Amino acid sequence: MKKFYAVFAAALVALAVGLVPPVFAGGWKASATSFSQTSLLASYSFDAGVLTDSSGSGFTLTQTGSGITFPATGRFLDCALFTGSSSDYLGRNATDDASLDFGTGAFTISLWVRWGMGLAVSSSEQVLIEKFTGASGPGWTVYKKNGTTSLECFFDGTSDVTLTAPANLVVDGKWHQVVVTRSTTTWTIYYDGQQAATTTVTNTISDTSKPLLIGKRDGGTSPFYGSMDAITIWGRAWSATEVTTSYNNGRGQDTGYTWIADR
């Protein structure tokens, strides 16, 4: 017993002087894990309902409608909870951020999603995130396909690209990570760290003057019902190893931190 108290006291001293990182249940702990922040274009954690972009790009979001809340039930602390109303969404408030048009460049879009269980999710198209014009483009969009439980991405351009992940991936009341990447001519959807769909196409994504939108389509259709957390957009393609690291260790940002408790 004396040995236990001695070890416990030594641990408290080490913690107090910063020799050992603090560990909090349901939170982050310091670790040796590193994740390169190169070419991070936008980053939204939604913690405390803050909509600022922590990447340094200054792409602060604006909330439209009063139905979106930010409860402490996120995959990482707080999240954005959407009602399924087309009146409630987040966006760049009519601002055209040209660096999010991608063109021929590499990119990664990463987010965590928990689909609402109270809605017949398979019966409606629901947009997660997009920079897209109307129903057909130009631009890019990531959404749940109408009439199914499949994730789909569409990139309008010189040679349109459509990626469709297998059905039955999305509705179980749990948090899931969605990652979409483009490296040269390879386009890939990852779901919970695993490749779900890929194709090889040479395509220049057509630019759009429309703003980044989260939770609905340009024009007011396809509203999202559920929660989203830890949205990041990058001007480079994550490797398969980085996707796995991001899924296993957390959101792939805040270098040096690792998630230690599942929600």
HELIX and SHEET records of a PDB file:
HELIX    1   1 LYS A    2  ALA A   16  1                                  15    
HELIX    2   2 ASP A   47  GLY A   49  5                                   3    
HELIX    3   3 ALA A   98  LEU A  100  5                                   3    
HELIX    4   4 VAL A  121  SER A  123  5                                   3    
HELIX    5   5 ALA A  240  ASN A  249  1                                  10    
SHEET    1   A 2 TRP A  28  ALA A  30  0                                        
SHEET    2   A 2 TYR A 257  TRP A 259 -1                                        
SHEET    1   B 3 LEU A  40  TYR A  44  0                                        
SHEET    2   B 3 TYR A 225  TRP A 234 -1                                        
SHEET    3   B 3 ALA A  80  THR A  83 -1                                        
SHEET    1   C 6 LEU A  40  TYR A  44  0                                        
SHEET    2   C 6 TYR A 225  TRP A 234 -1                                        
SHEET    3   C 6 PHE A 107  TRP A 115 -1                                        
SHEET    4   C 6 HIS A 176  SER A 183 -1                                        
SHEET    5   C 6 THR A 186  TYR A 191 -1                                        
SHEET    6   C 6 GLN A 194  THR A 200 -1                                        
SHEET    1   D 7 THR A  62  THR A  64  0                                        
SHEET    2   D 7 TYR A  89  GLY A  91 -1                                        
SHEET    3   D 7 LEU A 213  ILE A 214 -1                                        
SHEET    4   D 7 GLN A 126  PHE A 132 -1                                        
SHEET    5   D 7 GLY A 139  LYS A 144 -1                                        
SHEET    6   D 7 LEU A 151  ASP A 156 -1                                        
SHEET    7   D 7 VAL A 161  THR A 164 -1                                        
END                                                                             
